[in-house]
């Protein structure tokens, strides 16, 4: 595989921050003193440790009570799991930070990176690290630091895993002493590494190109020295956005005055701030910057921000911050060009760290989950089943009851806001191969409560219905395409209805993280942490549990259909899935493929949203014209062409595939012409369709009136000519001058009307 690095442009970054973040001093040079702990693969029973005082089931519950089903392991199950649990202690490793990463699907390779940072006042070297590798699903590890020349790997970048067995490690090198950074790339899951010297310093982890994994994409912001101080170019909108089609040999400028930019789905987006005192505006491109158009969105001041939440080839979700320290804003959804945006959710929560709770539920098409900050100051969860068309609160879990004095009883999900504040350890989790399955932390009541201890809830139908499943916060993961759920230290084979407890370690240790084999079709999981030793020094420990020997029976085809088969459609399509029965204890396996039948549904009003310039009236499903948009035609200059939007007030939800049934009155087709040229007159639009018009009637009236005036003046001058035959040349010149004045009047009137129209818009 040929590696190529594509450098996306930048400007200048605060030098002092780079120095503080990249510099440090090294610790003493270490020899490889790695000692492998005893493998747990021997056929013997492990000692049972007492968990009566630490089990999450026995801790007092602060949330509303519900029954958490626990089933004990049989002696046979216990012995099987003991034989397939492998623990490794990294003796002699004094790293302050350890990360464990699985590489590839079915390779059995695990990489463990241990790093220690030096003091911030050192400029020669930032620290040191060790790299360990296992090729037998965690049964044994070997120190392979020499394969990367014992180079210090940046802790915050960690191990970047790509398609197949690709791995990228980013070295931490001093900025002042090196013209560029260093990366190590591997295409064989870390068996060998290739050294690559970069001509720039990375400010973000290098990533794989979204279309071609043979290409790498990096972001670098160069530093410059100013006579007095170093200024952040991105804070004043001085960046240049450039593109290259020949891997960096040549660049063309897409736009100047860039404040921020990025990619999401197939869209390139960037915000422009032409003046530090002027508001920022958003531009989007669906062809990698070849052409771009301004989005019809509220502009953002320097105190506000835009945030792209999610996107694909059909639409974008975009958050626009409200002015001031409000911690909320408005969520918009776009058309398939990323130009027209429509209000989706007001008072959308965005905390002071610019973190959103917005979550795409990938196990069911069109489902999104987020939190809003209501006017009473409380945070409440809402869910959409039609890609942001409408939002509603989550249902109360079926096995949880609210107190009598609770006004509204709903489930509220903890998101990034709660994880940032360490209220929960994990966000909501879903996987495309585990149809309908969602596992998340939440509380039940009138609103999201930080006073209540969060519990774990599970949905099997994409968020329509929920069930309380584990008391207290947990780390969890989805294995075997949803056939196996694993949390610390329990597992479930029936989508969280009941759990079996199993001690992952012989001796307790301080938990640091959980990781599962890639692909969600695997059945192995790893946990790691550190355990204090007799000499007072902590020892890092990694434990891998393979559930494959516990669940040996392969699932057969006699599976049940989805629970919501009779409940109608999602985005205009009825999809019937074949999925594992909850009571079946069997293995989906690596060859499992989601099986579903699709059939289109008749369109209803729920399949349509209000178009630009329209809104849904209170207590009504009708879309009515906004007062400010009455009798106007919307004109936009898109890629050198002027696009006149004619609409009946409705648009179909993006990705909605309904057919027939309800259909709003169709308006006249969109007129496309070169910018600045008026279209030829066309037939009038149907009177039954609501068509928005901006400036066409006014400018047309001005044009016709002025034309009549010109004809009248010329007629008067011709009459005068009859009396002054000898002065014909003078009169011709006077007539031409009058015509020129009238022409200027026409152009001025048109521009004046357009200026008023755009100011109103």
Buried (B, 14 or more C-beta within 10 A) or exposed (E): EEBEBBBBBBBBBBBEEBBEBBBBBBBEEEEEEBEBBEEBEEEEEBEEEEBEEEBBBEEEBBBBEBEBBEBEBEEEBBBBBBBBBBBBBBBBBBBEBBBBBBBBBEBBBBBBBBBBBBEBEBBEBBBBBBBBBBBBBBBBBEBBBEBBEBBBBBBEBBBBBBEBBBBBBBBBBBBEEBEBBBBBBBBBBBBEBEEBEBEBBBBBBBBBBEEEEBBBBBBBBEBEEEEEEBBEBBEBBBBBBBBBEEEBEEBEEBBEBBBBBEBBBBBBBBBBBEEEEBBBBBBBBBEBBEEBBBBBBBBBEBEBBBBBBBBBEBBBBBBBBBEEEEBBBBBBBBBBBBBBBBBBBEBBBBBEEEBBBBBBBBBBBBBBBBBBBEEEEBBBBBBBBBBBBBBEBBBBBEBBBBEEEBEEBBBBBBBBBBBEEEBBBBBBBBBEBBBBBBBBBBBBBBBBBEEBBBBBBBBBBBBBBBBBBBBBBBBBBBBBBBBBBBBBBBBBBBBBBBBBBBBBBBEBBEBBBBBBBBBBBBBBBBBBBBBEEEEEEBBBBBBBBBBBEBBEEEBEEEBBEBBBEEEEBBBBBBBEBBBBEBEBBBBBBEEBEEEBEEEBBEBBEBBBBBBBBBBBEEEEEEBEBBEEBEEBBBBBEBEEBBBBBBBBBBBBBBBBBBEEEEEBEEBBEEBEBEEEEEEEEEEEBEEEBBBBBBBBEBBEEBEEEBEEBBEEBBEEBEEEBEEEEEEEEEBEEBBEEBBEEBEEBBEEBBEEBBEEBEEEB
